[in-house]
Amino acid sequence: MTDLLLNPRTYDPADLDPEARRLLRATIEWFEARGKTELKRVRHEREWYADFLDFMGSEKAFATFLTPGSQGGRWDTARICAFGEVLAFYGLGYWYAWQVTILGLGPIWQSDNEAAKARAAQILREGGVLAFGLSEKAHGADIYSTDMILTPDGEGFRANGSKYYIGNGNVAGMVSVFGRRVDVEDSHAGEGYVFFAVDSRHPSYTLVQNVVSSQMYVSEFRLDDYPVTPADVLHLGPAAFDAALNTVNIGKFNLGFASIGICEHAFFEAITHADNRVLYGNRVTDFPHVRQGLTDAYVRLLAMKLFGERAIDYVRCASAQDRRYLLFNPVTKMKVTTEGERVIDGLWDVVAAKGFEKDTYFEQAAMDIRALPKLEGTVHVNMALVLKFLPSYLLNPAALHELPEVPRRRDGTDDDFLFHQGPARGLGKVRFADWRTPYDAFAPVPNVAIFREQADGLVELVLNAGPDEEQAKDLDLLLALGELFTLVVYGQLILEQAALTGLDLDLVDQVFDVLVRDFSAYAVDLHGKASSTKAQQLWSLENIRKPVSGTDRYDRVWKQVRALSGTYEMRP
């Protein structure tokens, strides 16, 4: 069953085009040739990855994957996610240079500034990278409060202000910067916002510092009377605000695949270590709690991958008429990344002190996995976004003829809609197909059936004991409700992908064994909230379930998990 995880020894994504497959294999071979010792050395010495960027430039990898059709390339979400997974498999720093280039390109590819687009495409062809100048030290990503000020100078603007947490800010050929005009008072309504492009080599651009102690360069930079000409302006007014949100919307989807890549490498290392270690006269993997921990970690990782792969299809099929991706994007960012933390925590309980050793991949995985839930909006921000979809998704599904069935999308077309998303509002009006349909298709699978009971119970909670007017202001309680809702969404796409890939039903059952336990735990959490009502507390207790056990299914899954021992280890 090694094909379910990214194994560099056997990796060949046959559903992608030949050039993507070549670049993915070439990238894997580049990392493997350097070996784990060298990758750990440059990480510990916080050495800027110039050799990696030189290799990416020589292969024109960023240009191939990140140039849209309007500039003669193809923006293919499936290829982009696959490449991000591979980069993170070897180190988050490599993925980060890629990720912030994607973010920097977002406002450019969404603009009508053809000269800026051509310049960005040329930078990619020359092996350069980009950056996204949104966050600020005092305000984070609160774009309502930006202190980057643009003052008209007769020809364009003069920009003054600083940005913080800006990856690639040390070398970016173009930095997409968000600011506001001093001559427009109504900035809060969006009229005064501006997105503009700057060059990090310009004398009015001052690189202040790297704000992290890392191989990555997460910069603070300052603009002092930086001349912004009409040729540098990407968006004005509300379009700039929408470009910011839509860029983050595109970029945060990639975070889940970085988590997947990190967890895959860590899993191979952990299972091999545990299965070859003897304690108290027993092989470590013979201890029941170790088996359970490794099995849970494996199926959680598998669920992350199933959800993410299916969510790709919804992103690629998105249109002005079908905006379901707006729910699945934040779930990918929020749920997949936090599940990544749980996978690493579960594996860490198995490898114990080994996870601290400086020559292991696990040592960096344990640190890097924490970053992903906190990038492109915190978990709480994305959960609040997810909750906007709850009434439409749970209670008002569209009729069969209203929404097209979403096929598996690995065809070689340009995902052009992502750069024409339009205003980022009206989320509560987005329609969804009936979430029950994929659950019904797997009704014979015992733990899917139990989870379906819990999901139906959630509908009853929302209809009969949902948050009242006062509770609707209690974000702590709403976040607990959001966790329950997210599980239903998560399970839907897992089942859709399982059906598309013909996944072993033992694995499906074991995934939902975990989801049943998770739902029960979140129900208990809701019960304990300070503002929960008696009706909500009663509902919580009534919807706790125990997954089906006592079958041979767990043993069969464990054999698949244990079979991964020794199947991949990075060259020293």
N, C-alpha and C positions, 0 to 999 in steps of 0.2 A: 504493500500500500504506500510505497514511497512517493508515488506520483501525486499524492494529495498535498504534499509540502514541497517547497522550493529546495531541491537538492542539486547543488552545482554539478555533481558528477553525472547527473542524468537529465538536466534541465534542457528542454527544447520545446518552447511554446508553439506547437504545431498550428494553432489556430490564428497565429499572427503572420504577417507578410514576411517574405524572405529577408528584406533589409532589416526589419525590426529584430528578427531572430538572430541575424548575424551580429548586430550591435549588442544585443543582450548577451550573447555568448562571448563576444570579444571583451565586454566589460567584466564578466565573470572571470575570464582567463587573465585579464590584467590584474585583478585583485588576487587571484590564486597564485599567480607568478610572484607576487611580492611576499605572500605568506603572512601568517598571523603575527610572527615576531616583529616584522617591519611595520605592519599596521598598528600594532600596539605601541611601538616605539614612537612613531610620529604623533600618535594620540597623546601619549603621556608627556611628550615634550612640547605639545601644543604647536606643532609645526603646520603652517599653512599648506594646504594641499595643492600646491602649484603643479606638481607632477600629474595629479589626477585631472586638473583642468586642462593641462596641456594634452593629455591623452584624449579627453573629451573633444577638444578642439581638433586634434588630428583626425579623429573619426567623424567629426561633424555630428556628434550624437545629439547635442542640444538643438542644433539647427534642424536635424531630421525630425525629432519628436515634437518640437515646440513652435514650428513655423506653420501657420494656418494656411488653408487653401487660398485665401485672398493674396497671399504672398508667395504662392507657388509651392506650398508644402501641404501638410495634412496634420491637423490637430485631432489626434485619435486618442480618446480617453482610455481605451483598453491598453494601448501601447504605453501611454504615459504612466498608468498605474503599475504595469508590469515592470517598467524601468525603475520607478521609485521603490518598488519592493526589493529589487535586486540591490540597489544602492544602499538601502537601509540594512539589508542582510549583512553588509560588510562594515557599515558605520554610519551613524546618524549625520555626521559632519558632511559626508559626501552627498547624502540625500538633501541636506539643508541647502547647499549651494544650488542644487537643482530646484528645490521648492521655492526659494525666494526669487529665483529667476522667473519661474512661472508667475508668481505674484507680481513681479515688476512688469511682466508682459501684459497682464490683464487689462489695465487701463489703456495701454497702447493699442492692442488688438481690438478693443471696443470703440476706439475713437474714429473720427472721420479725418484725422490728420495723416494723409498719405505719406508725407515726407517723413514723419516720425516712424510710421510703420516700416518704411523702406530702410530707415537707419537702424531700427531694431533688428530687422531681418539680416542686415549686413553684419551687425555685431555678432549675431549667432553664427553666421557663416564663418566669421573670423575666429571663432572659438571663445568669444567673450561671454560674460554673464551680466545679469541685470539685478536691480534691487527695487524694493517697494517701500517708499517713504511715507508711511501712514502714522505709525505710533509715535508718541511723544513721552518724554520722561514724566511730566506731571499728569498727563491725561490717559496714558496708555493708548488704546484704540478708540477712545471716545471722540469720534470725528466731529461731534457737535461743538467741542471745546478746543479745536485746533488753534495753536498759537503761531503757526506759520503764516506770516502776514505778507500779502502782496499789495504794493502801492503803485498806482499808475505813474508812468514816467513819460507819457507822451507817445511812445512807440509801443510799449508793452507794459511790463511791470518790473519792479525791483522786489525780490523776495528776501525776507529776513526772518530767521527763526531757526529752530533746531529740531532734529528728529532723533529717536532713540529706539533701540532694539531693531536696527536695520541691517539684516544679513546682506553680505556681499558689498556693503557700503564702502569698503576699502578699494575695490577694483571694478565696480560696475561701470560698464560703458554708458548705460542710461539708468537713471533712478527716476521712477514715477513718484512724484511728490504731491501730497494733498495739502492744500492751504485755503485761506480765505482772503477776499479782497477787503482792504480797509475802507474803500469808498462805497461799499454796499452794506447798509445797516442790517438788512434782513437775512443775515447768514443762517440763522436757525431754520428758516424756511427753505434754505438751500440756494437762494439766488446768488449769494456771494462766494460760493465754493469754486475752487479751481483745482484741476489736476494738470500738472505740467511736468515736463521732462528736464532733468538736469544731467550734467556730465561730471562725474566725480573727479575728473582731472582739471576742472576749471579753477582758476585762482580764487574765485569767490566761494568755493566749496572747501570747507575746513573739516578734515577728519579728526575728531576729537579723541576718540578712544575706542577700544574693544571693551564692551561692558561686561563680557564674560571671560572666565579663565578657561579657555577651550581652544581646540584646533580650529573651530569655527570663528569667523570674524563677524560679530554681532555689534554693529557700529553705533556710535553716536556721531552725528555730523551736524555742522552748522552752515547756514547760508548767510552771507553778509553782502547785502546789496547785489544779490545774484541777478543778472539781467535775464528776464524771461521775455523772449520775443514771441510774436504771434506764431512763429514756426515751432515753438516749444510747448504751446498750449494744447493739451489733449482734450479737456472737457471744461465747460463753464456751467455754473448754476446747478440746478437739480441733477443734470446729467453727470456731474462730477461725484455727487453723493451716491447715485445709483452705480456708477462705475466702481466706487470703493466697495460697496456691499456685494456687487456681483463678482468682483475679483476675489474677495474673501470666500464667496460661495463656491467659486471654481477651485480655489486653492485648498480649502479645508478638506475637500474630498480626498486629497492625496494623503492626509495624515493617517488615515486608517491603514493604508497599504504600507506605510513606513512601520507602523506597529506590527503588522503581519510579518514583514521581513525580519525585524529584530527578534520576534518570538520564534520564528522558524529556526534561525541559527542557534539561539539559546536552547531551544528544545533538543536539537541534535546533540549539542554538547552535554546537556543535563542527562538525557537518557543513556548515553554512552558511558558517562562517568558512573552513574548509579548502577548500571547493569554489570560493571566490571569491578565493583567495590564489594568487599566482604567485611561485615561487622558482626561481632559476637558469633562468629561461625556461620553466618547466613549471608547469602548474596543480598544486597540492599533491596533489589527489586522483588525479593521474596516477602518482604514485610508488607502486610495488607494496607497500612496507611500510605506507604510509598506508592504502591500500585494505584490506590485511589487518587492520590495527588497527581501522579503522572497521567492517569487516564483523564481526570478532569481538565488538566492543563491541555492535553491533546485535543479533546473535543471542544473546549473553549476556543482554541486556536483554529480548529477546523470550522467552527461556526463563524468566527471572524472572517475567514476566507470565503466561505459560502455566501455570507451576506454581502461582502464587498464586491465579489465577482458579479452577483446579480444586480447590485445597485449600479454597476457600470452600464448595464443595458438600459436602465431608466434614464441615466444621464444622456446616453447617446440617442435615445428616442425622444428627448425633450423637445417641446415646441411651445409656442404661445398658447396652444390649446391643451397641452399635456404638461403640467408643471409638477407632477408627482415627485420629481427629483428634488424639489425644494424641501421635502420631508426626509428623503433618504440620504441627502448630503449631510445634514447635521447629525443624523443618527450614525452615519459612517464616521464622522469626526468624533462624536461624543462617545458612543457606545463601543465601537470597535477599539478605540484607543484606551478606554478604561478597562475593557476586557483584556487588552494587552498587559496592563498592569497586573491584573489578576493572574494571568498566565505566568508572568515572571515571578510573582510572589509565590505561586504554587510550586514552581520549579525550584525556587530558592529554598523552600522548606525541605526539598529533597537533597539539593547539593550542599546546603548549609554553608560551612566556612569556606568551601571551595569557591563560592560565589564572590568572595572578596579578593581572590588571588589576581595579581596584576597581569599575569600572562594568559588569563582566560578571556574568551569573548563575553562570558556571563558578567564579568565585572563591569564592562561598559554597558551591556544591555540593561542591567539593574538601574543604572543612572539614566540612560537615554530614554527608556520607556516612560519615565516620569514627565518628560518634556511635552510629549505629543498631546495629551489632553489639555494642555495649557496654552497651546499655540492656536492662532486664528480664532480667538474667542474661547473663554473658559468653558468647562463642562456646564456650568450653571447658565451661562448665556445661551448656549446651544439647546439646553433642556427647555428653557423658557420659549425658545423659538419652536421647538418640537411641539410643545403644548398648544400652540396656535392651531395645529392641524387636528387635534383630538376630536372635536365634535364632528367634523366632516368625515374623518377616517372611520371612527367607530360607529357613528350613528346614522350617517347619511351616505351610504355607498352609491356610486353611480350605477345605472342600469348597464347591462352587458353591451348594448349598442352605443353607449355614450363614450366609452373609452376603448381605444384599440388594445388588443393583447400585445404585450411587449415581448418580442422575440429575443433570442440570444443574439447579441450584436458584436461580432468580431470582424465585420466587413471593413474594407479599406476605404471608408468615406470620411469626409471632414466634418467634425462636430461644430459646425458653423454657428448654430443657435446660441452656444455659450457666450458668444460675443455680441449677441443681439437680444439679451434677456429682457430688456425694457425695465420699467420701474420695479423696484423691489418691494412691492406691497400687494395687498389682496390675498394674503396667505390663507386666511380662513375660508376663502371661496374655492380653493383647489379641491378638485374631486378625485376620488380614489375608487378603484374596483373593489368589490366585496372581499374584505380580508379573510372571510370564512372559507372561500373556495379552496385555496391550497391546503388549509387545515382539513377540510373534508376529504381531500384526495388522499391524505395520509391517516385517515381515521382508524384503520386497523392497527397502526403502530401504537402500542399501549401508552407510552408517555406523551405522544402527541395528543392522544385523546384526553388525557388528564389535563394537559396544558390548555386544551381547547375549553374545557370546563372552567378553568380559571379565567380565561379570556372572556368567556361569556359572563362570568361573574363580574368582571370589570365593567362591562356594559351596564349591568344592573346597578353597580355602585354609582356610575355617572348619572344614570337616569333617576335613581331613587334616593341617593344619599350623597350626591356630589357636593363640592364646595359651595357654601352659601356666600353671600355678598362680602361678609367680613373675612371668611377663609380665602376668598379669591385674592386678598391682599397679602396672605401669608405665604411667601415664597418657599419657606421651609416645608410646609405641608404640600404645596404644589409640586415641589421637586420629588417628593415621595410618590405622588400620583403619577408624575412623569416617568419615573422608573418603571412602574407597572405598565403604562401605556407603551413605552419604548420596547419592552419585551415582546409585546404582541406584534409590533411592526418588525422587529428583529426576526421573530419566528416566521413571519410570512415570507420574507425573502430567502431565508434559509431553506424553507420547504420548496419554494419555487426553483431555487438552484439545485436542490437535491433531485427534484423531478427531471430537470433538464440534463443532469449529468448521470442519472441512474445510480445515485449514491447507495451504497450498502445500507439496507434498512437497520441493521444492527447499529451502525453509526448514527443514523437519524434518531433512533430510539435513545441512544446514549447522550446525544446532544440535548434532547428534550428532558432527559433525566436531570441534567444540570439546570435547564430553564425552569422546570417545575420547582426545584429547590430555591432558585433565585426568586421566583414569583412569591413563594411562601415567605422568604426572608424580607422582601420589600413590603409584603402585607403586614408583617409584624412591625416593621419600621413605621408604617402608616398608623398602626394601632397606638404606638407610643408617642406620636406627635402631640405637643402640648394642646393644640387646638382641635384635635380630632373629636368628633361627636360620638355619642353612644352608638348611633346607627353605623357609623364608619368603623368603630371598634368591633362591633358585632360582625360586620361584613369581613373584616380582616381575619377574625378567628375562623369564620365559616369557609374561607377560601384558602386556608393552608392545606396543602396536599403533600402526601409522601409519594415519590415516584415508584413505579413498579420495579420490584427487585425479585431476587430469588429465582431468576432464570439463568440460562447459560449464556445469555447475550453479553453480560459484562465480561465473562471469561473470554469470549471470542474477540471482543474489542480489545481486551488487554493483550491478547496475543498479537494483534496488529500493532499495538503501541510498542510492545517489547521488540518486535521485529525491526524497529527503526534503530535500535542500538547498533552502533558501528557502521551505519550506512553513509555517514558523512562526517568528516573531521577536516578542518582546514589545515593545509600544509603549514608546518612551523615556519 
